[in-house]
Amino acid sequence: MSTKIALEITEIDLTVLHHRPSQLRVTARGLVPSTGWRHAVLVPNVYDRPPEDGIYDFALVADEHTDLAIPSLTPIVAHHLLEEVPRGFRGVRVRASRNVRLAILAGGTGHCPQVSLRTAGNRRSGRETAPQRRRAS
């Protein structure tokens, strides 16, 4: 088995778990190109200082099973817990080999379609967008 990046990100969900201190669970769902992938995780970028735009980057990776894998788009899911939401935090960007998705907490700036943001006991709106990709001609 070898650890590889997922093929595609299909959804990001941000869940506020506690308010003092704030804890946030990041859940990313994606696709891998075959069956048998295990141990999906969100790997955070390591920063010397917080990102200026408040967007924290992650990669969705998993262990690829190479023995008896059947070529078929297969869903995977991974979670990451932010023990304390950093000051200036606006959202997360999750990368895969084919796309990148962005989830912004409610109150963020910019024009983005809606995505869910769940808070214990009540539901708030967040925002999600996928950057435009250029097609090769």
C-alpha positions in Angstrom: 0.0 0.0 0.0 1.1 3.5 -0.7 -0.4 6.8 0.3 -1.8 8.9 -2.6 -4.0 12.0 -3.1 -7.7 11.4 -3.8 -8.9 11.8 -7.4 -11.7 14.4 -6.7 -13.3 16.3 -3.8 -17.1 16.1 -3.9 -18.1 17.9 -0.7 -16.8 19.8 2.3 -18.7 20.1 5.6 -17.7 22.4 8.5 -19.1 21.6 11.9 -18.6 23.8 15.0 -18.4 21.5 18.0 -17.7 23.8 20.9 -17.8 27.6 21.3 -15.3 28.1 24.2 -12.8 27.5 22.9 -14.1 27.1 19.4 -13.5 23.7 17.9 -14.2 22.9 14.2 -14.5 19.6 12.5 -13.7 19.6 8.8 -15.2 16.7 6.8 -14.2 16.1 3.2 -15.8 13.6 0.9 -14.2 12.6 -2.4 -13.6 9.9 -5.0 -10.7 7.5 -5.6 -10.2 5.6 -8.9 -10.6 2.1 -7.5 -11.8 -0.1 -4.6 -9.8 -1.0 -1.6 -8.5 2.5 -0.6 -8.2 2.8 3.2 -7.3 5.2 6.0 -8.4 8.5 4.3 -7.1 11.6 6.1 -7.1 15.3 5.6 -3.4 16.4 5.7 -3.1 20.1 6.7 -0.5 22.4 5.2 2.0 23.6 7.7 2.3 27.3 7.9 5.1 29.5 9.4 2.4 32.1 10.0 -1.3 32.1 9.5 -2.4 32.5 5.9 -3.3 36.2 5.1 -6.6 35.3 3.4 -7.7 33.1 6.4 -8.1 30.0 4.2 -6.4 26.9 5.5 -5.3 24.3 3.0 -5.7 20.5 3.3 -5.0 17.5 0.9 -7.4 14.5 0.9 -5.1 11.4 0.9 -5.6 7.7 1.5 -3.7 4.4 1.3 -4.1 2.8 -2.2 -4.7 -1.0 -2.2 -2.8 -2.4 -5.1 -3.5 -6.1 -4.9 -7.1 -6.8 -5.9 -8.4 -3.3 -6.6 -11.3 -3.1 -9.1 -11.2 0.1 -11.3 -14.3 1.9 -10.1 -14.9 5.4 -8.8 -15.2 4.8 -5.0 -16.3 7.3 -2.4 -14.1 8.1 0.6 -14.4 10.4 3.6 -12.0 12.0 6.0 -12.2 14.3 9.1 -9.9 16.7 10.7 -10.4 18.4 14.1 -9.2 22.0 14.6 -8.8 22.0 18.4 -9.0 25.8 18.4 -10.2 27.9 15.5 -7.4 30.3 14.7 -7.9 34.1 14.8 -8.8 35.3 11.3 -10.0 31.9 10.2 -12.3 32.2 7.2 -12.5 28.7 5.7 -10.7 25.7 4.3 -9.5 24.6 0.8 -9.2 20.9 0.2 -7.1 19.6 -2.7 -7.3 16.4 -4.8 -5.6 15.5 -8.0 -8.4 16.7 -10.3 -10.0 19.6 -8.4 -9.9 21.9 -5.4 -12.9 22.9 -3.2 -13.3 25.8 -0.9 -15.6 26.1 2.1 -16.1 29.5 3.7 -17.7 30.0 7.1 -20.9 32.0 7.2 -20.1 35.7 7.2 -17.1 35.2 4.8 -16.6 37.5 1.8 -17.0 36.8 -1.9 -19.7 35.2 -4.0 -20.0 31.5 -3.5 -22.8 28.9 -3.7 -24.3 27.6 -0.4 -23.0 24.6 1.5 -24.0 23.4 5.0 -22.3 24.5 8.2 -23.6 22.5 11.2 -23.5 23.7 14.7 -24.5 21.5 17.7 -28.3 21.9 18.0 -28.8 24.4 15.1 -27.9 24.8 11.5 -26.2 27.7 9.8 -25.1 28.3 6.3 -21.6 28.2 5.0 -20.3 28.7 1.5 -18.5 26.4 -1.0 -17.0 26.9 -4.4 -14.7 25.1 -6.7 -12.2 27.1 -8.6 -12.7 27.2 -12.4 -10.4 24.9 -14.3 -9.1 25.7 -17.7 -9.5 23.0 -20.4 -6.5 22.1 -22.5 -7.2 22.8 -26.2 
